[in-house]
């Protein structure tokens, strides 16, 4: 899939809606967005998603937000965005790709693992401590945050 990536400086209503689809509290989004690289994903000149990359300490690149327009999901866009993040991280001297997601985010967990990331940490009750309102997903109350990582090197791109 040939996506086009464009850095965004301002948050339009469409971009805000996508960011909130992946992270439902704007205050939480604003904890990482100002120091991150925010990218819009376009396919055939249509906005199909957003990808937010945050460089952390110890040469870690974190995908802090990845969201695809619901009508365009399950078409390889998320997978292409993760491959882009893997390549971007390698090209910018990062050694690890990291993502944090909810334990009830079943589709996202499948996608990240399919792209080579592995669960390394469980943070119990993260979402009950850091979010004002309860989050329900797949019929379950979201409580725990999972951290997935992958070593970045030219050899593992697309694994």
QUICORFEN-V149297 format. One record per residue. N is the residue number from 1. PSI is psi in whole degrees, -180 to 180 (NA if undefined). OMEGA is omega as a letter, one per 30 degrees, with the letter a starting at -180 (NA if undefined). Layout:
BEGIN
N;PSI;OMEGA, N;PSI;OMEGA
END
This chain:
BEGIN
1;127;a, 2;91;l, 3;152;l, 4;138;a, 5;129;l, 6;131;l, 7;137;l, 8;142;l, 9;-35;l, 10;154;a, 11;106;l, 12;166;l, 13;-37;a, 14;-42;l, 15;-42;l, 16;-44;l, 17;-41;l, 18;-44;l, 19;-42;a, 20;-21;l, 21;-35;a, 22;-27;a, 23;101;a, 24;-2;l, 25;120;a, 26;-36;l, 27;-37;l, 28;-42;l, 29;-41;a, 30;-9;l, 31;-23;a, 32;-26;a, 33;-44;a, 34;-31;a, 35;19;a, 36;170;l, 37;112;l, 38;128;a, 39;137;l, 40;146;l, 41;125;l, 42;141;l, 43;122;a, 44;47;l, 45;14;l, 46;133;l, 47;119;a, 48;-6;l, 49;178;l, 50;153;l, 51;126;l, 52;124;a, 53;132;a, 54;123;l, 55;126;l, 56;179;l, 57;161;l, 58;33;l, 59;42;l, 60;128;l, 61;124;a, 62;133;l, 63;104;a, 64;-15;l, 65;130;l, 66;120;a, 67;138;l, 68;139;l, 69;130;a, 70;-41;a, 71;-14;a, 72;4;a, 73;159;a, 74;33;l, 75;10;l, 76;3;a, 77;-47;l, 78;-43;l, 79;-42;l, 80;-39;l, 81;-39;l, 82;-42;l, 83;-40;l, 84;-45;l, 85;-40;l, 86;-47;a, 87;-45;a, 88;-45;l, 89;-46;l, 90;-44;a, 91;-24;a, 92;19;l, 93;15;l, 94;148;a, 95;-15;a, 96;137;l, 97;135;a, 98;147;l, 99;143;l, 100;135;a, 101;168;a, 102;149;a, 103;-17;l, 104;3;a, 105;71;a, 106;-44;l, 107;-42;l, 108;-42;l, 109;-43;l, 110;-47;a, 111;-50;a, 112;-42;l, 113;-36;l, 114;-31;a, 115;5;l, 116;-4;l, 117;151;a, 118;144;l, 119;127;l, 120;-20;a, 121;143;l, 122;127;l, 123;97;a, 124;138;l, 125;21;l, 126;-47;a, 127;-26;l, 128;-25;l, 129;-31;a, 130;-8;a, 131;137;a, 132;-40;a, 133;150;l, 134;145;l, 135;128;l, 136;135;a, 137;131;a, 138;36;l, 139;8;a, 140;147;l, 141;128;l, 142;123;l, 143;-49;a, 144;144;l, 145;137;l, 146;138;l, 147;127;l, 148;144;l, 149;165;l, 150;134;l, 151;137;l, 152;130;l, 153;160;l, 154;-28;a, 155;-27;a, 156;13;l, 157;127;l, 158;9;a, 159;NA;NA
END
